[in-house]
Amino acid sequence: MTKWVEAKIKKIIYWKKNLLKILLKAKINKFIAGQFSKILIKKNNQKKIQRAYSFVNPPKKKIIKFYITLVKKGKMSKEIILLKKNDKIFISKNSFGFFTLKEIPSSKNLWMFSTGTAIGPFLSILQEKKDIKKFKQIILIHSVRYFSDLKYLNLIKKIKKKYKKKLIIKITITREKIKKFLYGRITKLFLNKTIEKITKIHMTKENSHVMLCGNPFMVKEMFYILINKKKMTKNLRRKPGNITRENYW
């Protein structure tokens, strides 16, 4: 049974009509970078609506940050859009999920593939910098629809600077062509070998572990591409493999 604690909204930043960052303060138990929490909002008639969101902030930060896309006609989205500074909502005291570096075996290369707001857990992991010594090279491939969706670009640049050559970051935009960015869906760029060419790293089951997070269609398609083309296997506690995945809705 989920234990809930009260959370106070410190700030809400709308980057676009349907894209926002929400900052909360609450006394929750320490989480592991890559995990998610649950938010609960009580309506006037006491009906409760809850959804899961991954942390963007690393565990050591006191302010909790979530990167959220509002869904048209979504029940939770309709409630979130009504929230304002100093409002009280509820957050789960404990966090959940196994999308963490702790659950991943050591490998030469760690590949991170994300779409949209699903970059959140990767930003949390990369800011925390815990267990990164298990990997010689980390490659983040992030996909958005439009350049205007790249709201964490400055943070991405700061993280890249701290990691230096250990971290390779490539961003692809799917609905418009912008100089210095890749163009097209992750799956297409992977199948035509653009990603391996531009990173200069050949992915094999012997030298790589892959983390997939985001649009369930991308996650599912990439999962089967990796199984069929790279002969990789799902990572399990009882049987370590090469693929760790998490759908984002």
FIKOLZA-1660 file (N, C-alpha, C; in steps of 0.1 Angstrom, whole numbers, plus 5000, padded with zeros to 4 digits):
% residues 249
   i   px   py   pz ch aa at
   1 5008 4988 5000  A  M  N
   1 5000 5000 5000  A  M CA
   1 5009 5012 5000  A  M  C
   2 5006 5022 4991  A  T  N
   2 5014 5034 4990  A  T CA
   2 5012 5043 5002  A  T  C
   3 5023 5048 5008  A  K  N
   3 5023 5058 5018  A  K CA
   3 5025 5072 5012  A  K  C
   4 5016 5081 5016  A  W  N
   4 5016 5094 5010  A  W CA
   4 5020 5104 5020  A  W  C
   5 5027 5114 5015  A  V  N
   5 5031 5126 5023  A  V CA
   5 5027 5139 5016  A  V  C
   6 5025 5149 5023  A  E  N
   6 5021 5162 5017  A  E CA
   6 5033 5168 5010  A  E  C
   7 5030 5174 4999  A  A  N
   7 5041 5181 4991  A  A CA
   7 5036 5195 4988  A  A  C
   8 5045 5205 4989  A  K  N
   8 5042 5219 4987  A  K CA
   8 5048 5223 4973  A  K  C
   9 5040 5229 4965  A  I  N
   9 5045 5233 4952  A  I CA
   9 5053 5246 4954  A  I  C
  10 5066 5245 4950  A  K  N
  10 5075 5257 4951  A  K CA
  10 5074 5266 4939  A  K  C
  11 5072 5259 4927  A  K  N
  11 5072 5266 4915  A  K CA
  11 5067 5257 4903  A  K  C
  12 5060 5263 4894  A  I  N
  12 5056 5257 4882  A  I CA
  12 5061 5265 4870  A  I  C
  13 5068 5259 4861  A  I  N
  13 5073 5266 4849  A  I CA
  13 5067 5260 4837  A  I  C
  14 5059 5268 4829  A  Y  N
  14 5054 5263 4817  A  Y CA
  14 5063 5267 4805  A  Y  C
  15 5070 5258 4799  A  W  N
  15 5078 5260 4788  A  W CA
  15 5070 5261 4775  A  W  C
  16 5060 5253 4774  A  K  N
  16 5051 5254 4763  A  K CA
  16 5037 5251 4769  A  K  C
  17 5027 5252 4761  A  K  N
  17 5013 5251 4766  A  K CA
  17 5011 5237 4772  A  K  C
  18 5018 5227 4767  A  N  N
  18 5016 5213 4772  A  N CA
  18 5029 5207 4778  A  N  C
  19 5039 5216 4781  A  L  N
  19 5052 5211 4786  A  L CA
  19 5056 5220 4798  A  L  C
  20 5058 5213 4810  A  L  N
  20 5061 5221 4822  A  L CA
  20 5071 5213 4831  A  L  C
  21 5076 5221 4840  A  K  N
  21 5085 5216 4851  A  K CA
  21 5078 5220 4864  A  K  C
  22 5076 5210 4872  A  I  N
  22 5070 5213 4885  A  I CA
  22 5080 5210 4896  A  I  C
  23 5082 5220 4906  A  L  N
  23 5091 5218 4917  A  L CA
  23 5084 5217 4930  A  L  C
  24 5087 5207 4937  A  L  N
  24 5080 5204 4950  A  L CA
  24 5090 5203 4961  A  L  C
  25 5085 5204 4973  A  K  N
  25 5092 5202 4985  A  K CA
  25 5084 5193 4994  A  K  C
  26 5090 5181 4998  A  A  N
  26 5083 5171 5006  A  A CA
  26 5093 5163 5013  A  A  C
  27 5089 5157 5024  A  K  N
  27 5098 5148 5032  A  K CA
  27 5095 5134 5027  A  K  C
  28 5103 5130 5017  A  I  N
  28 5102 5116 5012  A  I CA
  28 5115 5109 5015  A  I  C
  29 5114 5096 5015  A  N  N
  29 5126 5088 5017  A  N CA
  29 5136 5089 5005  A  N  C
  30 5148 5087 5007  A  K  N
  30 5158 5089 4997  A  K CA
  30 5156 5079 4985  A  K  C
  31 5157 5084 4973  A  F  N
  31 5154 5075 4962  A  F CA
  31 5168 5072 4955  A  F  C
  32 5167 5064 4945  A  I  N
  32 5179 5061 4937  A  I CA
  32 5177 5067 4923  A  I  C
  33 5187 5074 4918  A  A  N
  33 5186 5081 4905  A  A CA
  33 5181 5071 4895  A  A  C
  34 5171 5075 4887  A  G  N
  34 5165 5067 4877  A  G CA
  34 5151 5062 4881  A  G  C
  35 5148 5063 4894  A  Q  N
  35 5135 5058 4899  A  Q CA
  35 5124 5068 4897  A  Q  C
  36 5112 5064 4900  A  F  N
  36 5100 5073 4898  A  F CA
  36 5092 5074 4911  A  F  C
  37 5084 5084 4912  A  S  N
  37 5075 5085 4924  A  S CA
  37 5061 5086 4918  A  S  C
  38 5052 5088 4928  A  K  N
  38 5038 5089 4924  A  K CA
  38 5032 5102 4930  A  K  C
  39 5025 5109 4922  A  I  N
  39 5018 5122 4926  A  I CA
  39 5003 5119 4927  A  I  C
  40 4997 5124 4938  A  L  N
  40 4983 5122 4940  A  L CA
  40 4976 5135 4942  A  L  C
  41 4965 5138 4935  A  I  N
  41 4957 5150 4937  A  I CA
  41 4943 5146 4940  A  I  C
  42 4938 5152 4951  A  K  N
  42 4924 5150 4955  A  K CA
  42 4915 5160 4949  A  K  C
  43 4905 5156 4943  A  K  N
  43 4895 5165 4937  A  K CA
  43 4885 5169 4948  A  K  C
  44 4877 5179 4945  A  N  N
  44 4867 5184 4955  A  N CA
  44 4857 5173 4960  A  N  C
  45 4854 5164 4952  A  N  N
  45 4845 5153 4956  A  N CA
  45 4853 5142 4962  A  N  C
  46 4865 5144 4965  A  Q  N
  46 4874 5135 4972  A  Q CA
  46 4879 5123 4963  A  Q  C
  47 4875 5124 4951  A  K  N
  47 4880 5114 4941  A  K CA
  47 4895 5116 4939  A  K  C
  48 4903 5106 4940  A  K  N
  48 4918 5107 4939  A  K CA
  48 4923 5103 4925  A  K  C
  49 4932 5111 4920  A  I  N
  49 4939 5108 4908  A  I CA
  49 4953 5108 4910  A  I  C
  50 4960 5097 4905  A  Q  N
  50 4974 5096 4907  A  Q CA
  50 4981 5091 4895  A  Q  C
  51 4994 5096 4893  A  R  N
  51 5002 5092 4882  A  R CA
  51 5016 5091 4886  A  R  C
  52 5024 5083 4879  A  A  N
  52 5038 5081 4882  A  A CA
  52 5047 5091 4873  A  A  C
  53 5057 5097 4879  A  Y  N
  53 5066 5105 4872  A  Y CA
  53 5081 5103 4877  A  Y  C
  54 5090 5103 4868  A  S  N
  54 5104 5101 4872  A  S CA
  54 5110 5114 4877  A  S  C
  55 5120 5113 4886  A  F  N
  55 5127 5124 4891  A  F CA
  55 5137 5129 4881  A  F  C
  56 5138 5143 4879  A  V  N
  56 5148 5149 4871  A  V CA
  56 5160 5152 4880  A  V  C
  57 5157 5156 4892  A  N  N
  57 5168 5160 4901  A  N CA
  57 5175 5148 4907  A  N  C
  58 5188 5149 4910  A  P  N
  58 5195 5138 4917  A  P CA
  58 5190 5137 4931  A  P  C
  59 5192 5125 4938  A  P  N
  59 5187 5123 4951  A  P CA
  59 5192 5133 4962  A  P  C
  60 5204 5138 4960  A  K  N
  60 5210 5148 4970  A  K CA
  60 5203 5161 4970  A  K  C
  61 5196 5165 4960  A  K  N
  61 5189 5178 4959  A  K CA
  61 5176 5177 4967  A  K  C
  62 5173 5188 4975  A  K  N
  62 5161 5188 4984  A  K CA
  62 5149 5191 4976  A  K  C
  63 5150 5199 4965  A  I  N
  63 5138 5203 4957  A  I CA
  63 5136 5192 4947  A  I  C
  64 5124 5187 4947  A  I  N
  64 5120 5176 4938  A  I CA
  64 5115 5182 4925  A  I  C
  65 5120 5177 4914  A  K  N
  65 5117 5182 4901  A  K CA
  65 5111 5171 4892  A  K  C
  66 5100 5174 4885  A  F  N
  66 5094 5165 4875  A  F CA
  66 5092 5173 4862  A  F  C
  67 5095 5166 4851  A  Y  N
  67 5093 5171 4838  A  Y CA
  67 5081 5165 4832  A  Y  C
  68 5071 5173 4829  A  I  N
  68 5057 5167 4826  A  I CA
  68 5052 5172 4813  A  I  C
  69 5046 5163 4805  A  T  N
  69 5039 5166 4793  A  T CA
  69 5024 5165 4796  A  T  C
  70 5016 5175 4794  A  L  N
  70 5002 5175 4796  A  L CA
  70 4995 5168 4784  A  L  C
  71 4986 5159 4787  A  V  N
  71 4979 5151 4777  A  V CA
  71 4965 5157 4775  A  V  C
  72 4962 5159 4762  A  K  N
  72 4949 5164 4759  A  K CA
  72 4938 5155 4764  A  K  C
  73 4929 5160 4772  A  K  N
  73 4918 5152 4778  A  K CA
  73 4922 5142 4789  A  K  C
  74 4935 5143 4793  A  G  N
  74 4940 5135 4804  A  G CA
  74 4935 5139 4817  A  G  C
  75 4931 5130 4825  A  K  N
  75 4925 5133 4838  A  K CA
  75 4935 5140 4847  A  K  C
  76 4947 5135 4848  A  M  N
  76 4957 5141 4857  A  M CA
  76 4961 5155 4851  A  M  C
  77 4962 5156 4838  A  S  N
  77 4966 5168 4832  A  S CA
  77 4956 5179 4835  A  S  C
  78 4943 5176 4835  A  K  N
  78 4933 5186 4838  A  K CA
  78 4935 5191 4852  A  K  C
  79 4940 5183 4861  A  E  N
  79 4942 5187 4875  A  E CA
  79 4955 5195 4877  A  E  C
  80 4965 5191 4870  A  I  N
  80 4978 5197 4871  A  I CA
  80 4978 5211 4866  A  I  C
  81 4970 5214 4855  A  I  N
  81 4969 5227 4849  A  I CA
  81 4963 5237 4858  A  I  C
  82 4956 5232 4868  A  L  N
  82 4949 5241 4878  A  L CA
  82 4958 5245 4890  A  L  C
  83 4969 5238 4891  A  L  N
  83 4978 5240 4903  A  L CA
  83 4986 5253 4902  A  L  C
  84 4989 5258 4913  A  K  N
  84 4997 5271 4914  A  K CA
  84 5007 5270 4926  A  K  C
  85 5015 5280 4927  A  K  N
  85 5025 5280 4937  A  K CA
  85 5019 5280 4951  A  K  C
  86 5025 5272 4960  A  N  N
  86 5021 5270 4974  A  N CA
  86 5009 5261 4976  A  N  C
  87 5003 5255 4965  A  D  N
  87 4993 5245 4966  A  D CA
  87 4999 5233 4972  A  D  C
  88 4990 5225 4979  A  K  N
  88 4994 5212 4985  A  K CA
  88 4989 5200 4977  A  K  C
  89 4997 5191 4974  A  I  N
  89 4993 5179 4968  A  I CA
  89 5000 5167 4976  A  I  C
  90 5000 5155 4971  A  F  N
  90 5006 5144 4978  A  F CA
  90 5016 5137 4969  A  F  C
  91 5026 5132 4975  A  I  N
  91 5036 5124 4968  A  I CA
  91 5039 5111 4976  A  I  C
  92 5043 5101 4969  A  S  N
  92 5046 5088 4976  A  S CA
  92 5058 5090 4985  A  S  C
  93 5058 5085 4997  A  K  N
  93 5070 5086 5006  A  K CA
  93 5082 5078 5000  A  K  C
  94 5079 5067 4995  A  N  N
  94 5089 5058 4989  A  N CA
  94 5089 5059 4974  A  N  C
  95 5100 5056 4967  A  S  N
  95 5101 5057 4953  A  S CA
  95 5101 5042 4947  A  S  C
  96 5100 5041 4934  A  F  N
  96 5099 5028 4928  A  F CA
  96 5107 5027 4915  A  F  C
  97 5109 5014 4911  A  G  N
  97 5115 5012 4898  A  G CA
  97 5129 5006 4899  A  G  C
  98 5133 4999 4888  A  F  N
  98 5146 4993 4887  A  F CA
  98 5154 4999 4876  A  F  C
  99 5150 5011 4871  A  F  N
  99 5157 5017 4860  A  F CA
  99 5169 5025 4865  A  F  C
 100 5178 5018 4871  A  T  N
 100 5189 5024 4878  A  T CA
 100 5202 5018 4874  A  T  C
 101 5213 5025 4876  A  L  N
 101 5226 5019 4873  A  L CA
 101 5230 5008 4882  A  L  C
 102 5224 5008 4894  A  K  N
 102 5227 4997 4904  A  K CA
 102 5222 4984 4899  A  K  C
 103 5212 4984 4890  A  E  N
 103 5207 4971 4885  A  E CA
 103 5213 4966 4872  A  E  C
 104 5223 4974 4868  A  I  N
 104 5230 4971 4855  A  I CA
 104 5244 4966 4857  A  I  C
 105 5247 4955 4850  A  P  N
 105 5261 4950 4851  A  P CA
 105 5271 4959 4844  A  P  C
 106 5283 4958 4848  A  S  N
 106 5294 4966 4842  A  S CA
 106 5295 4963 4827  A  S  C
 107 5299 4973 4820  A  S  N
 107 5300 4972 4805  A  S CA
 107 5310 4983 4800  A  S  C
 108 5316 4980 4789  A  K  N
 108 5325 4991 4783  A  K CA
 108 5317 5003 4780  A  K  C
 109 5305 5001 4773  A  N  N
 109 5297 5012 4768  A  N CA
 109 5283 5011 4774  A  N  C
 110 5278 5023 4779  A  L  N
 110 5264 5024 4783  A  L CA
 110 5257 5033 4774  A  L  C
 111 5247 5028 4767  A  W  N
 111 5239 5036 4758  A  W CA
 111 5226 5040 4765  A  W  C
 112 5222 5053 4764  A  M  N
 112 5209 5058 4769  A  M CA
 112 5201 5063 4758  A  M  C
 113 5189 5058 4755  A  F  N
 113 5180 5063 4745  A  F CA
 113 5168 5068 4751  A  F  C
 114 5164 5081 4748  A  S  N
 114 5152 5086 4754  A  S CA
 114 5145 5095 4744  A  S  C
 115 5132 5096 4747  A  T  N
 115 5123 5105 4739  A  T CA
 115 5116 5115 4748  A  T  C
 116 5114 5127 4744  A  G  N
 116 5107 5137 4751  A  G CA
 116 5110 5139 4765  A  G  C
 117 5100 5139 4774  A  T  N
 117 5103 5141 4789  A  T CA
 117 5110 5129 4795  A  T  C
 118 5111 5118 4788  A  A  N
 118 5118 5106 4794  A  A CA
 118 5133 5108 4795  A  A  C
 119 5138 5120 4792  A  I  N
 119 5152 5122 4795  A  I CA
 119 5154 5125 4810  A  I  C
 120 5143 5127 4817  A  G  N
 120 5143 5130 4831  A  G CA
 120 5151 5120 4839  A  G  C
 121 5149 5107 4839  A  P  N
 121 5157 5098 4847  A  P CA
 121 5171 5098 4843  A  P  C
 122 5174 5100 4830  A  F  N
 122 5188 5100 4826  A  F CA
 122 5196 5113 4832  A  F  C
 123 5188 5124 4832  A  L  N
 123 5194 5136 4838  A  L CA
 123 5197 5134 4853  A  L  C
 124 5188 5127 4860  A  S  N
 124 5189 5124 4874  A  S CA
 124 5202 5115 4876  A  S  C
 125 5203 5105 4868  A  I  N
 125 5214 5095 4869  A  I CA
 125 5228 5103 4866  A  I  C
 126 5228 5111 4855  A  L  N
 126 5240 5117 4851  A  L CA
 126 5245 5128 4861  A  L  C
 127 5235 5134 4867  A  Q  N
 127 5238 5144 4878  A  Q CA
 127 5243 5138 4890  A  Q  C
 128 5238 5126 4894  A  E  N
 128 5242 5119 4906  A  E CA
 128 5256 5114 4905  A  E  C
 129 5259 5109 4893  A  K  N
 129 5273 5103 4890  A  K CA
 129 5277 5091 4898  A  K  C
 130 5267 5084 4904  A  K  N
 130 5269 5072 4912  A  K CA
 130 5269 5060 4903  A  K  C
 131 5279 5051 4905  A  D  N
 131 5280 5039 4897  A  D CA
 131 5284 5041 4883  A  D  C
 132 5289 5053 4879  A  I  N
 132 5293 5055 4865  A  I CA
 132 5306 5049 4862  A  I  C
 133 5314 5046 4872  A  K  N
 133 5327 5040 4870  A  K CA
 133 5326 5026 4864  A  K  C
 134 5314 5020 4864  A  K  N
 134 5311 5007 4858  A  K CA
 134 5312 5007 4843  A  K  C
 135 5313 5019 4837  A  F  N
 135 5313 5021 4823  A  F CA
 135 5324 5030 4818  A  F  C
 136 5331 5026 4807  A  K  N
 136 5342 5034 4802  A  K CA
 136 5336 5046 4794  A  K  C
 137 5325 5044 4787  A  Q  N
 137 5319 5054 4778  A  Q CA
 137 5304 5054 4780  A  Q  C
 138 5298 5066 4781  A  I  N
 138 5284 5067 4782  A  I CA
 138 5279 5075 4770  A  I  C
 139 5269 5070 4763  A  I  N
 139 5263 5077 4751  A  I CA
 139 5248 5079 4753  A  I  C
 140 5244 5092 4753  A  L  N
 140 5231 5096 4754  A  L CA
 140 5225 5100 4741  A  L  C
 141 5215 5093 4736  A  I  N
 141 5208 5097 4724  A  I CA
 141 5194 5101 4727  A  I  C
 142 5191 5114 4725  A  H  N
 142 5178 5119 4729  A  H CA
 142 5170 5125 4717  A  H  C
 143 5157 5122 4717  A  S  N
 143 5149 5126 4706  A  S CA
 143 5137 5134 4710  A  S  C
 144 5135 5145 4703  A  V  N
 144 5123 5154 4705  A  V CA
 144 5117 5157 4692  A  V  C
 145 5104 5161 4692  A  R  N
 145 5097 5165 4680  A  R CA
 145 5102 5178 4673  A  R  C
 146 5103 5188 4682  A  Y  N
 146 5107 5201 4677  A  Y CA
 146 5119 5207 4686  A  Y  C
 147 5126 5216 4680  A  F  N
 147 5137 5222 4687  A  F CA
 147 5132 5229 4700  A  F  C
 148 5120 5235 4699  A  S  N
 148 5114 5241 4711  A  S CA
 148 5111 5232 4723  A  S  C
 149 5112 5219 4720  A  D  N
 149 5110 5209 4731  A  D CA
 149 5123 5206 4739  A  D  C
 150 5134 5212 4734  A  L  N
 150 5147 5209 4741  A  L CA
 150 5149 5219 4753  A  L  C
 151 5140 5218 4763  A  K  N
 151 5141 5227 4774  A  K CA
 151 5152 5225 4784  A  K  C
 152 5158 5213 4783  A  Y  N
 152 5169 5210 4792  A  Y CA
 152 5183 5210 4785  A  Y  C
 153 5183 5217 4774  A  L  N
 153 5195 5218 4766  A  L CA
 153 5207 5224 4774  A  L  C
 154 5204 5234 4782  A  N  N
 154 5215 5241 4790  A  N CA
 154 5221 5231 4800  A  N  C
 155 5212 5224 4807  A  L  N
 155 5216 5214 4817  A  L CA
 155 5224 5203 4810  A  L  C
 156 5219 5199 4798  A  I  N
 156 5226 5188 4791  A  I CA
 156 5241 5193 4788  A  I  C
 157 5242 5205 4784  A  K  N
 157 5255 5210 4780  A  K CA
 157 5264 5211 4793  A  K  C
 158 5259 5215 4804  A  K  N
 158 5266 5215 4817  A  K CA
 158 5271 5201 4821  A  K  C
 159 5262 5191 4819  A  I  N
 159 5265 5178 4823  A  I CA
 159 5277 5173 4814  A  I  C
 160 5275 5175 4801  A  K  N
 160 5285 5171 4791  A  K CA
 160 5299 5177 4795  A  K  C
 161 5299 5189 4799  A  K  N
 161 5312 5196 4803  A  K CA
 161 5319 5189 4814  A  K  C
 162 5311 5185 4824  A  K  N
 162 5316 5178 4836  A  K CA
 162 5322 5164 4833  A  K  C
 163 5315 5157 4824  A  Y  N
 163 5319 5144 4820  A  Y CA
 163 5331 5144 4810  A  Y  C
 164 5333 5155 4803  A  K  N
 164 5343 5156 4792  A  K CA
 164 5341 5145 4782  A  K  C
 165 5352 5137 4779  A  K  N
 165 5351 5127 4768  A  K CA
 165 5344 5115 4772  A  K  C
 166 5341 5113 4785  A  K  N
 166 5334 5101 4789  A  K CA
 166 5320 5100 4784  A  K  C
 167 5314 5112 4782  A  L  N
 167 5300 5112 4778  A  L CA
 167 5298 5118 4764  A  L  C
 168 5291 5111 4755  A  I  N
 168 5288 5115 4742  A  I CA
 168 5273 5118 4741  A  I  C
 169 5269 5129 4737  A  I  N
 169 5255 5133 4736  A  I CA
 169 5251 5136 4721  A  I  C
 170 5241 5130 4716  A  K  N
 170 5236 5133 4703  A  K CA
 170 5221 5135 4704  A  K  C
 171 5216 5146 4698  A  I  N
 171 5202 5149 4699  A  I CA
 171 5196 5148 4685  A  I  C
 172 5184 5142 4684  A  T  N
 172 5178 5141 4671  A  T CA
 172 5164 5148 4671  A  T  C
 173 5160 5155 4661  A  I  N
 173 5147 5162 4660  A  I CA
 173 5139 5155 4649  A  I  C
 174 5127 5152 4652  A  T  N
 174 5119 5143 4642  A  T CA
 174 5110 5151 4632  A  T  C
 175 5107 5164 4636  A  R  N
 175 5097 5170 4627  A  R CA
 175 5102 5183 4621  A  R  C
 176 5114 5186 4623  A  E  N
 176 5120 5198 4616  A  E CA
 176 5135 5196 4616  A  E  C
 177 5141 5202 4605  A  K  N
 177 5156 5200 4604  A  K CA
 177 5163 5213 4609  A  K  C
 178 5172 5210 4619  A  I  N
 178 5179 5221 4625  A  I CA
 178 5194 5218 4624  A  I  C
 179 5202 5228 4621  A  K  N
 179 5217 5226 4619  A  K CA
 179 5223 5221 4632  A  K  C
 180 5232 5212 4631  A  K  N
 180 5240 5207 4643  A  K CA
 180 5232 5196 4651  A  K  C
 181 5220 5193 4646  A  F  N
 181 5212 5182 4652  A  F CA
 181 5209 5172 4642  A  F  C
 182 5208 5159 4647  A  L  N
 182 5203 5149 4638  A  L CA
 182 5189 5151 4634  A  L  C
 183 5185 5144 4624  A  Y  N
 183 5171 5145 4619  A  Y CA
 183 5165 5131 4617  A  Y  C
 184 5154 5128 4624  A  G  N
 184 5147 5115 4622  A  G CA
 184 5145 5108 4635  A  G  C
 185 5137 5097 4634  A  R  N
 185 5134 5089 4646  A  R CA
 185 5147 5080 4650  A  R  C
 186 5148 5078 4663  A  I  N
 186 5159 5070 4668  A  I CA
 186 5160 5056 4661  A  I  C
 187 5149 5050 4659  A  T  N
 187 5149 5036 4654  A  T CA
 187 5154 5036 4639  A  T  C
 188 5150 5046 4632  A  K  N
 188 5155 5047 4618  A  K CA
 188 5170 5050 4617  A  K  C
 189 5174 5060 4626  A  L  N
 189 5189 5063 4626  A  L CA
 189 5197 5052 4631  A  L  C
 190 5191 5043 4639  A  F  N
 190 5199 5032 4644  A  F CA
 190 5200 5021 4633  A  F  C
 191 5189 5019 4627  A  L  N
 191 5189 5008 4616  A  L CA
 191 5198 5012 4604  A  L  C
 192 5198 5025 4601  A  N  N
 192 5207 5029 4589  A  N CA
 192 5221 5032 4594  A  N  C
 193 5224 5028 4607  A  K  N
 193 5238 5029 4612  A  K CA
 193 5243 5043 4614  A  K  C
 194 5234 5053 4613  A  T  N
 194 5238 5067 4615  A  T CA
 194 5243 5069 4629  A  T  C
 195 5237 5064 4639  A  I  N
 195 5240 5066 4653  A  I CA
 195 5254 5060 4656  A  I  C
 196 5257 5048 4651  A  E  N
 196 5270 5042 4653  A  E CA
 196 5281 5050 4646  A  E  C
 197 5278 5055 4634  A  K  N
 197 5287 5062 4626  A  K CA
 197 5291 5075 4632  A  K  C
 198 5281 5083 4637  A  I  N
 198 5283 5096 4643  A  I CA
 198 5290 5095 4657  A  I  C
 199 5287 5085 4664  A  T  N
 199 5294 5083 4677  A  T CA
 199 5307 5076 4676  A  T  C
 200 5309 5070 4664  A  K  N
 200 5322 5062 4662  A  K CA
 200 5323 5050 4671  A  K  C
 201 5312 5045 4675  A  I  N
 201 5312 5033 4684  A  I CA
 201 5303 5022 4678  A  I  C
 202 5308 5011 4676  A  H  N
 202 5301 4999 4671  A  H CA
 202 5295 4992 4683  A  H  C
 203 5282 4991 4684  A  M  N
 203 5275 4984 4695  A  M CA
 203 5275 4969 4693  A  M  C
 204 5279 4962 4703  A  T  N
 204 5278 4947 4703  A  T CA
 204 5273 4943 4716  A  T  C
 205 5268 4930 4717  A  K  N
 205 5263 4925 4730  A  K CA
 205 5275 4923 4740  A  K  C
 206 5287 4922 4734  A  E  N
 206 5299 4920 4743  A  E CA
 206 5304 4933 4749  A  E  C
 207 5302 4945 4742  A  N  N
 207 5307 4957 4747  A  N CA
 207 5297 4967 4752  A  N  C
 208 5284 4964 4752  A  S  N
 208 5274 4974 4755  A  S CA
 208 5263 4970 4763  A  S  C
 209 5257 4979 4771  A  H  N
 209 5244 4978 4777  A  H CA
 209 5236 4990 4773  A  H  C
 210 5223 4987 4770  A  V  N
 210 5214 4997 4765  A  V CA
 210 5202 5000 4775  A  V  C
 211 5200 5013 4777  A  M  N
 211 5188 5017 4785  A  M CA
 211 5179 5024 4776  A  M  C
 212 5166 5020 4776  A  L  N
 212 5156 5026 4768  A  L CA
 212 5145 5032 4776  A  L  C
 213 5142 5044 4774  A  C  N
 213 5131 5051 4782  A  C CA
 213 5124 5061 4773  A  C  C
 214 5110 5060 4774  A  G  N
 214 5103 5070 4766  A  G CA
 214 5090 5065 4760  A  G  C
 215 5087 5070 4748  A  N  N
 215 5076 5066 4740  A  N CA
 215 5075 5050 4739  A  N  C
 216 5065 5044 4744  A  P  N
 216 5064 5029 4744  A  P CA
 216 5066 5023 4730  A  P  C
 217 5063 5030 4719  A  F  N
 217 5065 5025 4706  A  F CA
 217 5080 5025 4703  A  F  C
 218 5087 5035 4706  A  M  N
 218 5102 5035 4704  A  M CA
 218 5108 5024 4713  A  M  C
 219 5104 5024 4725  A  V  N
 219 5110 5014 4734  A  V CA
 219 5108 5000 4729  A  V  C
 220 5096 4997 4725  A  K  N
 220 5093 4983 4720  A  K CA
 220 5100 4980 4707  A  K  C
 221 5100 4990 4698  A  E  N
 221 5107 4988 4685  A  E CA
 221 5122 4986 4687  A  E  C
 222 5128 4995 4695  A  M  N
 222 5143 4994 4697  A  M CA
 222 5146 4981 4705  A  M  C
 223 5137 4977 4714  A  F  N
 223 5140 4964 4721  A  F CA
 223 5141 4952 4711  A  F  C
 224 5132 4951 4702  A  Y  N
 224 5132 4940 4692  A  Y CA
 224 5143 4942 4682  A  Y  C
 225 5147 4954 4679  A  I  N
 225 5158 4956 4670  A  I CA
 225 5171 4951 4676  A  I  C
 226 5173 4954 4689  A  L  N
 226 5185 4950 4696  A  L CA
 226 5185 4935 4698  A  L  C
 227 5174 4929 4700  A  I  N
 227 5173 4914 4701  A  I CA
 227 5176 4908 4688  A  I  C
 228 5171 4913 4677  A  N  N
 228 5172 4907 4664  A  N CA
 228 5185 4910 4657  A  N  C
 229 5189 4923 4658  A  K  N
 229 5201 4928 4651  A  K CA
 229 5214 4926 4659  A  K  C
 230 5213 4928 4672  A  K  N
 230 5225 4927 4680  A  K CA
 230 5226 4915 4689  A  K  C
 231 5215 4907 4688  A  K  N
 231 5214 4894 4696  A  K CA
 231 5215 4897 4711  A  K  C
 232 5210 4908 4716  A  M  N
 232 5210 4912 4730  A  M CA
 232 5199 4906 4737  A  M  C
 233 5199 4906 4750  A  T  N
 233 5188 4900 4758  A  T CA
 233 5184 4910 4769  A  T  C
 234 5172 4908 4774  A  K  N
 234 5166 4917 4785  A  K CA
 234 5174 4914 4798  A  K  C
 235 5177 4925 4805  A  N  N
 235 5185 4924 4817  A  N CA
 235 5175 4921 4829  A  N  C
 236 5178 4910 4835  A  L  N
 236 5171 4905 4847  A  L CA
 236 5180 4903 4859  A  L  C
 237 5175 4904 4871  A  R  N
 237 5183 4902 4883  A  R CA
 237 5188 4887 4883  A  R  C
 238 5180 4878 4879  A  R  N
 238 5183 4864 4880  A  R CA
 238 5192 4860 4868  A  R  C
 239 5191 4868 4857  A  K  N
 239 5198 4865 4845  A  K CA
 239 5202 4878 4838  A  K  C
 240 5214 4884 4841  A  P  N
 240 5219 4896 4835  A  P CA
 240 5219 4896 4820  A  P  C
 241 5214 4907 4814  A  G  N
 241 5214 4908 4800  A  G CA
 241 5219 4922 4795  A  G  C
 242 5215 4927 4784  A  N  N
 242 5221 4939 4778  A  N CA
 242 5211 4950 4777  A  N  C
 243 5198 4948 4779  A  I  N
 243 5188 4958 4777  A  I CA
 243 5179 4960 4790  A  I  C
 244 5179 4973 4794  A  T  N
 244 5170 4977 4805  A  T CA
 244 5161 4988 4799  A  T  C
 245 5148 4986 4801  A  R  N
 245 5138 4995 4795  A  R CA
 245 5127 4999 4804  A  R  C
 246 5121 5011 4801  A  E  N
 246 5110 5016 4809  A  E CA
 246 5101 5025 4800  A  E  C
 247 5089 5021 4799  A  N  N
 247 5079 5029 4791  A  N CA
 247 5076 5042 4799  A  N  C
 248 5072 5053 4791  A  Y  N
 248 5070 5065 4798  A  Y CA
 248 5055 5069 4799  A  Y  C
 249 5046 5060 4795  A  W  N
 249 5032 5062 4798  A  W CA
 249 5025 5049 4795  A  W  C
% end
